[in-house]
Structures are given as structure tokens and as C-alpha cells.
């Protein structure tokens, strides 16, 4: 059967030479994108690093923040909290003279209490120093770098080989305005890359806790080998968000609760109908870790849209109403498993699983293997089920 010609809904065309240029630029990109400096031999080697983030990572490497050091910081914080609470109780039960006035009673119950709290504040605020989640979110007091320091967020990678078992040539939606009626000319093999960063815009909004971050993630799927359709970008997803993050320090089944976050998240593909897809969410994040492991749970609520303007009214039944990510990081290797589900039964039960493996190639570049199975690998494929396998390189990982 003769293949159909490209239709007008295809995205802009890209010169073939760009693929070669992008691959050739990887070493330079790695050098500039890494926020972790090469392993130093002494603290003096860290002084010349340009950014605060690089210097902090360098000093951490020199002074050896290990799981044992993190456990010690946790133990000190717990003991400091216990002592602070004991002194509060003692202050409340302190005996005052029978003729003590209201001002004397107020000073006894507040002034001394706040003064003693200061003695333990730093120890309590340094809980989790050096843990996996602390390394990315500056949770401990001594980890904070201040506002407007560019930091890594989600993994940054390039997968020159990204293959799917089921090409979505005719994306559809319950909204008739968002259903493609003429199949697109697409290959099963394409190129995928992702860029992601974040920066803190406000610090310690509530005493010594509560930071505001803004982040941005962009992932693209490029039909770089599709000469028949002039190598179009098939799908790009844009994801800005704002997050309020709090440090925690509690124990749960051997894990340490490190952070709680609340974020406002927008995700869209920037396309016109019928290919337009978008949604807005409020996301609750709960992060725990233990030595080389990290676990992040994220339930979310979709902000409702006008029915007539909703590109994807059933997106929650496919991409889901929450996800869970488990990460293992050791000896330069990082394995992450992410699962999403609609949290509904019957015909509305859908979800996905994604496995990523990052491994060292050299000091500045890492290999990456990605496997995805289920619904919603991208927004345009939110209700399309397929298996995807990608191989390439990483510039930054989760941790």
C-alpha cells in the first residue's frame, strides 16, 4: 500500500545536518551542564570553581558526606529536638512567686524558651545533611546556597536511538476538535532528548524552613531519521512549575522522611488543534530516602477546564492521578523506576511503568538506557499504549 503524504498538522521541518551537529556537541554540553565537578584531591582544589553549587559538591566530595555522616546528622537533630522539648516543658512548669505579675509570667514562659531554642536550632535544621534528597533540594541548613543558583532538576539526556512498538499515526481525544483524521507519516525509530533545571527564588519563608523553587522541563521526540517527512519534531512537551518545599525529619519503616512539597504544574505541547494537548495540576510531593535509596510519592489534582476547550478530558484515566518513583544510586550507577496509575478500576484502569539506568562512561558523561511501557509516554500519546526503548547518554541524573 502506498504511504500517505505528510499532512499539514506535522510540526516544523529540521535540517538533516542538525542531528550530526547535536551529537558532535555532546562533550561540550557535558562540560557546561554538569553541576558536579570532577573529583578533587583537596579542599583547596574547590576554591576556583565558579558556581556555589559546584563548590558545595566539591567540598562534599573532599569531606566525605557518607550515609554514616547523614545518620549522625539525623541523630544529633533528634537529640536536639528532644532537649528543646524538655526545656519547653520545664519552662511551662517553672514555679513563679505567688505575687509575680503578668509581665513576669509572660517573660518566664516566652523569653527564656526562645533563647534556649536558639541553642538547638542549627542542629535540628541540619537533619539529613548529605542525603540524596538533600543533595538536590538543599534541605539542611548547611546545604542552602541562597536564591537564583541554577540547579539540576530532572535528568538531562539524549537518546539517539528511541524506538516504539506502536506508532501513533492518528492521535485522538474524546474532544472531536482534537482528533487527527488523516494519518501522519511517522517512523518507529526517532531521537529523544530532555532538558531540565530549577532555581530557588525564596528561602526560609517560615523560620528556617520553607523554600520556593521554580523549575522547567522540556522533552522532545524528533523524527530525525524520517527523510520522507523531512525529519519533523513529532512532539515536544513543555513543563514549567513552581514549588513550595519543606524539610522534614521523621522515620517510617526504616526510611527517613526528608521533604514535603506542593507545586503548581503546567504541561503542554504548544501545538494547535487537532494536536494540542495540555493540563494543569496541583501536585503534592512526599520524599523519603535511606542511604543509597530515594522514594518520591506524588498524588495530584487536575485543575478543571471548560469542557469545550479541554483537549484531553480523560487524561487522568490514562496518565494517571499520581506516580511513585524509586531511585537507587551507587558507585556511579543510578537505577530509577517510575510507576503511574489512574487509581480507578475497570475500563478506567490504566497506567505506565518506566525504568531508567544511568552508568558512567567517563568523568563528565554517562550512558543511559530507558524502557517505558503503558500509556502517556508523551502528551500526544496520553491515551495511546506502546512500549518504548531508548539508548543514549546522560549529562545529569536525579542524584
matplotlib code that plots the C-alpha trace (Angstrom):
import matplotlib.pyplot as plt

x = [0.0, 1.3, 2.1, 0.1, 1.9, 2.7, -0.3, -0.4, -0.5, 3.1, 5.5, 8.2, 10.9, 14.5, 17.7, 19.4, 22.8, 21.4, 21.4, 25.1, 25.9, 23.9, 25.7, 29.1, 28.4, 27.8, 31.2, 31.0, 27.4, 28.5, 31.3, 28.9, 25.8, 27.3, 26.7, 29.1, 32.7, 35.5, 36.7, 39.1, 42.2, 41.9, 39.6, 42.0, 41.0, 37.4, 38.2, 38.5, 35.1, 32.8, 29.4, 28.2, 26.6, 29.9, 31.9, 29.4, 29.5, 33.3, 33.6, 31.1, 33.4, 36.5, 35.0, 33.2, 29.5, 28.6, 25.4, 27.1, 27.6, 23.9, 22.8, 24.9, 23.3, 19.9, 20.8, 22.1, 18.9, 16.6, 18.6, 18.4, 14.7, 14.3, 16.3, 14.4, 11.1, 12.3, 13.2, 9.9, 8.2, 10.4, 9.7, 6.0, 6.1, 8.5, 7.3, 6.9, 6.4, 2.8, 3.0, 4.5, 2.8, 1.5, 4.7, 6.9, 4.8, 4.9, 8.7, 9.2, 7.1, 8.4, 11.7, 13.7, 12.1, 13.0, 16.6, 17.1, 15.5, 18.3, 20.8, 19.4, 18.0, 21.1, 21.3, 17.6, 17.8, 20.7, 18.8, 19.5, 22.7, 24.3, 21.3, 20.2, 17.2, 19.2, 21.8, 19.1, 16.8, 19.2, 17.0, 19.6, 20.6, 24.3, 23.3, 21.5, 23.1, 20.7, 18.4, 18.9, 21.5, 20.8, 20.5, 19.8, 16.1, 15.1, 17.6, 19.2, 19.8, 20.0, 18.7, 19.8, 18.0, 14.4, 12.1, 8.4, 6.4, 3.3, 3.5, 0.6, -0.1, -3.6, -3.8, -7.3, -9.3, -12.9, -13.0, -13.6, -11.5, -8.5, -8.7, -6.5, -8.5, -5.6, -2.7, 0.7, 3.9, 5.9, 8.8, 9.0, 12.6, 13.3, 15.6, 14.5, 16.1, 15.2, 16.4, 15.5, 16.6, 15.4, 16.3, 15.3, 13.6, 12.9, 14.5, 13.4, 9.9, 8.9, 11.8, 14.5, 12.2, 10.1, 11.8, 10.2, 11.6, 10.7, 11.5, 11.4, 11.5, 11.3, 11.4, 11.3, 10.8, 12.4, 11.8, 15.5, 15.7, 12.3, 13.5, 10.1, 8.5, 11.6, 12.7, 9.9, 9.8, 6.9, 6.2, 7.7, 6.4, 6.9, 6.6, 7.1, 6.2, 6.5, 7.1, 7.0, 9.3, 9.6, 12.3, 11.1, 12.8, 10.7, 11.2, 8.9, 9.8, 13.5, 13.1, 13.7, 11.0, 13.1, 10.7, 7.2, 6.4, 3.4, 3.6, 1.6, 2.4, 1.6, 2.3, 1.5, 2.8, 2.4, 0.5, -2.7, -5.7, -6.1, -2.7, -3.0, -2.7, -2.4, -3.3, -2.7, -2.1, -1.6, 1.0, 1.8, 5.3, 6.5, 10.2, 11.9, 15.4, 17.7, 21.4, 21.5, 17.8, 15.2, 11.4, 9.2, 5.4, 3.3, -0.5, -2.0, -5.3, -6.1, -7.4, -10.6, -11.1, -14.1, -15.4, -15.5, -11.8, -10.5, -8.0, -7.8, -10.8, -9.9, -6.2, -6.3, -7.7, -4.5, -1.5, -2.9, -3.7, -0.3, 3.1, 5.8, 9.5, 12.1, 15.8, 18.9, 22.3, 25.6, 29.2, 28.2, 25.2, 21.7, 18.5, 15.1, 11.7, 8.6, 5.0, 1.8, -1.8, -5.3, -6.4, -9.6, -10.9, -12.5, -12.3, -10.7, -7.7, -4.6, -1.1, 2.6, 6.0, 9.4, 12.8, 16.0, 19.6, 22.4, 26.0, 29.4, 31.3, 33.8, 34.0, 31.6, 29.4, 27.2, 25.4, 21.6, 19.0, 15.3, 12.4, 8.7, 5.6, 2.0, 0.0, 1.3, 4.9, 4.2, 1.2, 0.2, 0.2, -1.6, -4.3, -2.0, -0.4, 3.0, 6.4, 9.4, 13.2, 15.9, 19.7, 22.0, 23.9, 23.1, 24.6, 22.8, 20.9, 18.4, 21.2]
y = [0.0, 3.5, 5.6, 8.8, 12.1, 14.3, 16.3, 19.9, 19.0, 17.9, 20.2, 22.3, 20.6, 20.4, 20.3, 16.9, 18.3, 19.3, 15.7, 15.4, 18.8, 17.9, 14.6, 16.2, 18.9, 16.4, 16.6, 20.4, 20.2, 17.8, 20.1, 23.1, 21.3, 19.2, 20.7, 18.2, 19.0, 16.4, 14.6, 16.9, 15.9, 18.6, 21.4, 23.9, 22.5, 23.6, 27.3, 28.1, 26.6, 29.3, 28.5, 27.9, 24.6, 23.3, 24.4, 22.7, 19.4, 19.7, 20.2, 17.4, 15.1, 16.2, 15.9, 12.7, 13.1, 9.5, 7.6, 7.4, 11.1, 11.6, 9.2, 11.2, 14.4, 12.8, 11.5, 15.0, 16.6, 14.1, 14.7, 18.4, 18.3, 16.1, 18.6, 21.6, 19.9, 19.0, 22.6, 23.8, 21.5, 22.7, 26.3, 25.7, 24.0, 26.6, 27.9, 31.6, 33.6, 34.0, 37.7, 37.6, 39.9, 39.2, 40.6, 38.3, 35.3, 36.1, 36.6, 33.3, 31.4, 33.0, 34.9, 32.1, 29.5, 31.3, 31.8, 28.1, 27.1, 29.0, 26.7, 23.7, 25.4, 24.7, 21.0, 20.5, 22.3, 20.2, 16.9, 14.8, 16.7, 14.9, 12.6, 12.0, 14.3, 17.0, 17.0, 18.1, 20.3, 22.0, 20.8, 21.1, 24.4, 24.0, 22.8, 26.0, 28.1, 31.0, 32.2, 32.1, 29.4, 27.2, 23.6, 20.2, 19.0, 16.0, 14.0, 15.7, 13.2, 12.5, 9.2, 8.9, 5.6, 5.7, 3.0, 2.3, -0.9, 1.0, 4.3, 6.7, 7.9, 9.3, 10.8, 11.1, 12.5, 12.5, 16.1, 15.9, 19.1, 17.1, 14.1, 13.6, 12.3, 11.8, 9.5, 11.1, 9.6, 8.5, 6.1, 3.8, 5.0, 8.5, 10.7, 11.8, 14.4, 16.1, 19.3, 20.3, 22.8, 24.6, 27.5, 28.7, 32.1, 32.4, 30.7, 30.0, 31.6, 30.0, 30.5, 28.1, 26.1, 26.5, 27.3, 28.3, 26.8, 27.3, 24.6, 23.9, 20.6, 20.1, 16.8, 16.3, 13.4, 14.1, 12.0, 12.6, 9.6, 10.2, 11.6, 11.0, 13.6, 15.9, 15.0, 16.7, 17.2, 14.8, 16.0, 18.4, 18.8, 22.0, 21.8, 24.9, 24.7, 26.5, 24.5, 25.2, 22.7, 21.9, 19.9, 17.0, 14.6, 11.6, 7.8, 5.4, 1.7, 2.3, 5.3, 8.9, 11.5, 14.3, 16.7, 17.6, 19.8, 21.5, 22.6, 24.2, 22.4, 23.2, 20.8, 21.3, 20.6, 24.1, 22.8, 23.9, 21.7, 18.9, 18.1, 20.4, 18.7, 20.4, 20.2, 22.0, 20.2, 20.8, 18.2, 17.0, 15.5, 13.4, 12.4, 9.8, 8.3, 5.8, 5.6, 4.9, 4.8, 7.6, 7.3, 10.1, 9.8, 12.4, 12.4, 15.2, 17.0, 18.2, 21.8, 21.6, 23.3, 24.3, 21.2, 22.8, 23.8, 20.7, 19.0, 15.8, 15.4, 11.9, 12.4, 11.4, 8.0, 7.3, 9.3, 8.9, 10.6, 10.1, 8.5, 6.9, 7.0, 4.7, 5.5, 3.5, 5.3, 3.6, 3.6, 5.9, 3.8, 5.0, 2.9, 4.6, 3.0, 5.3, 4.0, 5.9, 4.8, 6.2, 4.9, 3.7, 0.3, -1.5, 0.3, 3.3, 1.4, 2.5, 3.4, 3.0, 1.9, 3.4, 2.1, 4.1, 3.1, 5.6, 4.4, 6.1, 6.4, 9.0, 11.7, 14.0, 11.7, 8.8, 6.2, 5.8, 3.1, 3.9, 1.5, 2.6, 0.6, 1.8, 4.9, 8.5, 8.5, 12.0, 14.2, 13.5, 9.8, 10.2, 7.6, 5.5, 2.3, 1.3, 0.1, 2.4, 1.5, 4.2, 4.2, 7.2, 9.4, 11.4, 14.7, 14.8, 12.2, 12.5, 12.4]
z = [0.0, -0.9, 2.1, 2.6, 2.1, 5.0, 6.3, 7.4, 11.1, 11.1, 13.1, 11.5, 9.4, 10.6, 8.5, 8.4, 9.4, 12.8, 14.1, 13.4, 15.0, 18.1, 18.6, 17.9, 20.6, 23.4, 25.0, 25.2, 26.5, 29.2, 30.4, 30.7, 32.0, 34.8, 38.3, 39.8, 39.5, 38.9, 42.0, 43.8, 45.8, 48.5, 49.7, 48.0, 44.6, 45.2, 45.6, 41.9, 40.9, 39.5, 41.0, 44.6, 43.5, 42.1, 45.2, 47.5, 45.6, 45.6, 49.4, 49.9, 47.9, 49.9, 53.3, 52.5, 53.3, 53.6, 54.7, 58.1, 58.3, 57.4, 60.1, 62.6, 61.5, 62.0, 65.4, 66.5, 65.2, 67.1, 70.3, 69.9, 69.3, 72.5, 74.6, 73.2, 74.0, 77.5, 78.2, 76.9, 79.3, 82.2, 81.3, 81.4, 84.8, 86.3, 89.7, 90.0, 93.2, 94.2, 93.8, 90.2, 87.8, 84.4, 82.7, 84.8, 83.9, 80.2, 80.3, 82.1, 79.5, 76.3, 76.7, 78.2, 75.9, 72.7, 73.9, 74.7, 71.3, 69.6, 71.1, 69.2, 66.1, 63.9, 64.9, 64.2, 60.9, 59.7, 59.8, 56.7, 55.8, 52.8, 52.0, 48.4, 48.6, 50.4, 47.6, 45.1, 47.3, 49.8, 52.7, 55.5, 56.8, 55.8, 52.3, 51.4, 48.6, 48.5, 45.8, 42.0, 41.8, 38.7, 39.9, 38.3, 38.4, 36.3, 34.3, 31.2, 28.4, 24.7, 23.3, 19.6, 19.4, 20.7, 19.3, 19.8, 19.3, 18.2, 16.2, 17.0, 13.5, 14.3, 17.8, 19.1, 22.0, 23.2, 22.0, 18.2, 17.7, 18.9, 16.7, 13.7, 10.7, 8.3, 9.4, 9.8, 8.1, 11.2, 11.7, 14.7, 15.4, 16.4, 18.7, 22.1, 24.5, 27.7, 29.3, 32.9, 35.6, 38.6, 40.8, 44.2, 44.3, 48.1, 51.1, 54.7, 54.5, 57.8, 60.2, 59.0, 56.7, 53.5, 50.2, 46.9, 43.7, 40.0, 37.5, 33.8, 31.9, 28.2, 26.4, 22.6, 20.2, 16.9, 13.8, 12.8, 10.5, 8.8, 5.4, 3.8, 6.1, 6.2, 9.7, 11.8, 15.5, 16.3, 19.9, 22.4, 25.9, 28.0, 31.8, 33.9, 37.6, 41.0, 44.2, 47.9, 49.7, 53.4, 55.2, 57.3, 59.7, 60.6, 60.5, 58.7, 58.4, 58.2, 55.8, 56.7, 55.6, 54.1, 52.3, 51.6, 48.6, 47.0, 43.4, 40.6, 37.4, 33.7, 30.9, 27.2, 23.8, 22.3, 19.3, 17.6, 17.1, 16.5, 18.0, 21.0, 24.4, 27.9, 31.5, 34.8, 38.2, 41.8, 43.0, 46.5, 46.8, 49.7, 49.6, 51.7, 51.5, 53.1, 52.3, 48.5, 48.0, 47.5, 47.2, 46.0, 46.0, 44.1, 44.1, 42.1, 41.4, 37.9, 37.7, 35.7, 32.4, 30.3, 28.6, 25.2, 25.5, 27.1, 24.6, 26.7, 29.1, 30.1, 30.6, 34.3, 33.3, 31.3, 32.5, 36.0, 39.2, 40.8, 40.5, 42.6, 41.8, 43.4, 42.8, 43.7, 43.3, 44.0, 42.6, 39.7, 38.6, 39.0, 38.5, 38.7, 38.4, 37.9, 38.0, 37.3, 37.6, 37.1, 40.6, 39.0, 38.2, 35.3, 31.9, 33.5, 34.9, 33.0, 33.8, 32.9, 34.1, 33.2, 34.0, 33.6, 34.0, 34.1, 34.1, 33.9, 30.6, 31.8, 34.4, 32.6, 30.5, 31.3, 29.3, 29.6, 28.8, 29.1, 28.8, 29.0, 28.8, 29.0, 28.3, 28.0, 27.1, 25.9, 25.9, 22.3, 23.2, 26.5, 25.6, 23.4, 24.7, 23.5, 24.6, 24.1, 24.3, 24.2, 24.3, 24.6, 27.0, 30.1, 31.2, 34.6, 36.6, 39.5, 42.1]

ax = plt.figure().add_subplot(projection="3d")
ax.plot(x, y, z, "-o")
ax.set_aspect("equal")
plt.show()
